[in-house]
Amino acid sequence: MKHIVFISGKGGTGKSTVVAELSLLVKDKMLADCDVDAPNLHLLVKGDRLVTSDYYGASCAKIDAELCIGCGLCWATCRFGAIDERLNVLSMKCEGCGACELVCPNGAITLAEVKTGETYVDATDRGTFSHAQLDPGAEGSGKLVTEVRKNLSSFCCNHEQWALIDGSPGTGCQVISSITGADAVVAVCEPTLSGRSDLERVLGVSHHFGIPAYVCINKCDLNPEVAEQIEEFCREKEYPVIGRIPFEPGIIDALRQLKTPMEAGLTSVSEEIASMWDSLMNELS
């Protein structure tokens, strides 16, 4: 099964819409949403819940009052202010570094795993769909993304050929976890100066990890001059531009109704996304 990850330098470029559209066009595939901070692919891809699991992706210090001798070494050592002068652990400040456990002379402190989110696997008419939600303020988003992708492998059958992955925006640990081991990434961008800068940054991440990258310019006709600058950059760096999606005002109403471009009858958009997939298949073959 080949993993195709759709990424962007920032949120709101349209990659989730592209993935949702491809979920109707591509056969023999699985789906994943690796934006665990603000997932939204589930709004366009409905299904029946197969599995809901708590995810434990961080640690927090716990002090055993019966073993504690009140020496205060833990309070003096903690650099995050997670232990107060009364030797109570403030869980929202604890980074789980283990320094307090290390200095405790009586073994009164241990690190316990804490819940940081939930993972979900849905059965849909478009294929098995893996996604997750990070708890507010929780850490370990990159590890939770890895768990989302592990669930794809756990539910994979022999007939699936593709994993269509809605990656995280930006260039941080979520993106790295989203694209690690992928067969290709498709960077979706908009023709603005900031969009070009964001594109260059995210392509730099894929280049660093040696993953083949392709580019899709969304709303390409809104700013033809910058769109041409992006294409020139891609030609120089040898990143194939496989998609040029036109601006379609009706897409806003379609998304409000939780419809993909195809379901809303926006042929100018759906035909270009289908053409983009054909171009990607030619590139990969």
N, C-alpha and C positions, 0 to 999 in steps of 0.2 A: 504494500500500500504506500503510495507516494503522498507526502505531506506538503501541501501548498499553503503558505501562510500569507495572509493579506495584512500589511502593516502600513503605518503612516507616521509622519513626523509629529503630528498633533491629532487631536480628536476632531471629529466632525467633517472629515474629508469625504466620507461616503463609503468607506470600506465595508461596514456592516451591511449596507444596502446592496453592495456588489455581491457579498457572500450569500445573502438571503436570496438574491436573484439566481445565482449559480446553483443554489440548493434545489431549484426547480428545473434547471437545465441539464445538470450533470448527473449521469447515472452511476450506480454502484459506488456510493460515497458515504462517508461519515462527516459529522459536523462538530466543531468545537468553538467556543467563545473564550478566548484567553484574556480578555479584559475583565479581570476579576474585581477591580475597583468599581467600575461602572458598566456592567454587562448590559447589552441591549438586544443582542441577536435573538433572545428568547421572545421578544415582542413580535418578531416577524416569523419566527419558526415555532409553531405550537405543537405540543405533543403530550403524551401521557408519561407521568413520572415513573421511572423504573426503580431508581435508587436515590435516596438522600442520605448523605453521610456527613457527620461533623468532622472538621479537619483541625488537627492539632499541629500548629506550625511554629510555636514559640514556647519559651520556658519562663517561669516566674519563680522567684525565691519564696520559700516558706520557712518560717521559724517555729520550731517546736518549743513551746513555752516551758515544757517540763525539763528539757535539756539545756535551755538557755541559762547562762550564768550572769547575764547582764553586763558583760565586759565592755560593750559598745564598739568593739573592733569593726563590726559589720557597718555600723552607722558611719564610722570615720573613714572607712574604705570606699564606700559607694560614691561614685562620681556623678550619679544621675539623680541624687536626692530621693531614691526610692525607699529608703529606710529612715524613719523619723527618730527623734531623740528618745522616744519611748520604745524604740525597737519594733515598730510596726512596719510591715511591708506595704508600700503604696503601689499596688499592682499596675496602675496606669503608667507609672514612671519606670518600672523595672524593665531592663533590657535583657535580662536573662544571661548576663555575662559570666556569672559564677564567681566573681571576686569575693563576695561575702561568704560563700560556701568555702572558699579556699582558706580564708583567714580565721574562720570560726574555730576556736581551740577545743570546743566540746562536741563538734559534729551536730550542732543543733539546726543547721540550715541545709536544706536540700532544694534542688530545682525540680519543679513539677511542670509537666506539659500543660499548656492552656489552649483552649479552643480559639482559633483565629478566623474561622469561616466555615462554609458548608460547600460540599460538592454535589452536583446533580447529574443524573443521566436520564435522558428522556427518549422514549420511542416515538418517532414522528413518521409521517408518510414520506419524508424526504431522507430518511436514514437516522441512525442513532446519533444523538446530540448530547455532547458533554459540555458542562459549563459549571460555574461556581460563583460564590459571592463572598468577598472578604468582609469580615466584621468591621464596623466603623472604628477607626483608630488602631486597627490591628496591623502587625508587621508580617513580613514573610510573604509578600504578594508573589514574588518569583517562585517560591516553593509551591504555592497554591496553583500557579499556572502549570508547573510540572505535574502536579497531581491530576489536573484536568486532562493533560495529554496522556498520562498513564491510563486513565479511564477509557480513552479511545482504544488503546491496545487491549485492555481487559475485555471489551465488548466486541472486538473485531472478529468478523467471520471471514472465511476464505474468499468470498465473492467481492468484498469491497476493494476497489482499485485506488480510491482517492480519499484523502482527509482534507476537507476544506476548513481552514482555521482562521477565524477572525481574531487577528492578533491585537496586542495592546498598542496604544499610541505612544509616541515618544521614543526614547533611546535607552531607557533604564532597564532594571533587572527583569521586569515583566516581559519586555521585548526580547531580551536575550533568551529567557526561558521559552518564549513562544517559538523562536526560530531555530533553536538548537536542534541539530540533526534533521532539519527540514530539507526537502529536495529542491525547493525553490521558494522565493518570496516575491510577492507583487506589491510594490510600493504605490499606494494611491495618494495623489497629491492634487492641489488646486493651483491654477495659474496666477499666483500672487507672489510678490517678492518674499514674503515670509514663508509661503508655501514652498518656494524653490529652496530656501535655506533649510527648512525642515526636511525636505526630500534629500538634500545632500548629506545631512547628518545621519538619517536613518539608513541610507545606502552605504554610508561609511561603516555602520555596524554590521550590515550583512557582508560587506567586503572583508571586514576583519575576521569574520568566522568562516569565510570561504564558501558562502552560500550563493548560488546563482540568483541574480536579482533582475526583475523586470518592472517596468513602470507603466502606470495607468494615470492619465491626466483627466481628472473629472472637471466638468464645466469648462472644457477646453476653449470654447468660443467666447467666454466672457472677457478674456484678456488675451487676444491672439499674440500680442507682442511678447508677454512673459511666457506664454505657452511655447513660443518658438525658442526663447532663451532656454527653457527647460529641455526641449528637444535637442538643442545644440549641445548642452551639457551632457546629455545622455549619449549623444553620438561620440563626443570626445572620450567619455569614460567607458564606452561600449556597453551601455545598458539599453537593451531593446525597449522601445516604447510600443507596447502591444495594445494599448487601449486609449481611445480619445473620446470620452463620453461627452455629448453636448449638454448644454444647460437646458433643463426642462422645468419650467415653473410649476407644473402639475405634480412634481415629485413631493412637494411639501404636503399637499392634500392627501396624496397616496399614503405617505408615512403616518399622517394623523389617523388614517383609517386602518393602519397596521397592514398595508398592502405593499407588495413588491412592485417594481415597475411593470412586470409582465401581468400581474393580477390587476393592475390599474389601467392596463391598455396603453402604456406609454412606450410605443414601439420604437421611437428614436433612441431611447435609453436601453431597452431590453435587447434590441438587435445589436447595438454596439457592445454590450457586455457579452453576448453570445459570440460575436466576432473576436473579442478579446480572448475568450477561452480557446477558440480555435487557433488563434495565433500562439497562445501559450503551449498548446499541444504540439504545434509544429516546431516550436523552439526546443521543447523537451525531447522530442523524438530525434 
